[in-house]
């Protein structure tokens, strides 16, 4: 099993359509080197090919500064201006199709990568990671998995992800992590009982559920894997978000890779310590059992010696009694 999830963070990239290249100027630029040469001298309103004015990014607004233009575009919702689009956002359930991506009609600011997607083992060790430009859609997820697992033999039996309802595969079963599973529709029988359930009790996935005894010896069902591994990793990465968002793409890639490497090393170290502790406990129990066996053997030998001595004393007593009678 592997666990997959994303955290919304990322550096800025080229504002030109379908381009995720590095910015030529990381502080004030909006284009990569190629598109800066193509459109850097033109008006930053899309479909406008007129030369822009000096110290301005547009021709249309004349001497207005970029801050003034952004203030006009992002007018507050309380003003209710008819020509402004509605900015009310609806919460989309995890098993619904994502909202269509709205393209901006300008190149005023460089957009950010949408999220950092991580692929982890249930123990928390990071297997792979990547950046998604615009959305965490099923197409991006499947392309990422195909890149990590190029052959059918290398693919895992289970992939745990919050969007499992919209992803299907012939070789791998997709399930939902326990945190996001509560948001899926209770009326969808297939989702709740079969495909997306991270711990089904109907026997459809016996490898996901194990039986364990509590401290009183009573058996109970337990999830066999930690489906929250990526959520726990994202909570840790969130502490570096403000720093990472200010980095260039190259520095961001290096830093995020280093952080994930450090996290994986810590996870492996904890696993080794736990295994060593388990081995030490087992050795201690084996030594105690050996000591108890030796003590039992010694007690048995002492009991046998005592019984033999008692038998000898009885034989000697009977012999002495016979001599007395003869005399």
Secondary structure, 3 states (H helix, E strand, C coil): CEEEEEECCCCECCCCCCCCCCCCCCCCCCCCHHHHHHHCCECCECCCCCECCCCCCCCCCCCCCHHHHHHHHCCCHHHCCCCCCCCCCCCCCCCCCCCCCCCCCECCCCCECCEEEEEEECCCCEEEEEEECCCCCHHHHHHHHHHHCCCCCCCCCEEECCCHHHCCCCCCEEECCHHHHCCCCCCCHHHHHHHCCCCCCCCCCHHHEEEEECCCCCEEEEECCCCCHHHHHHHHHHHHHHHHCCCCHHHHHHHHHHHHHHHHHHHHHHHHHHHHHHHHHHHHHHHHHHHHHHHHHHHHHHHHHHHHHHHHHHHHHHHHHHHHHHC
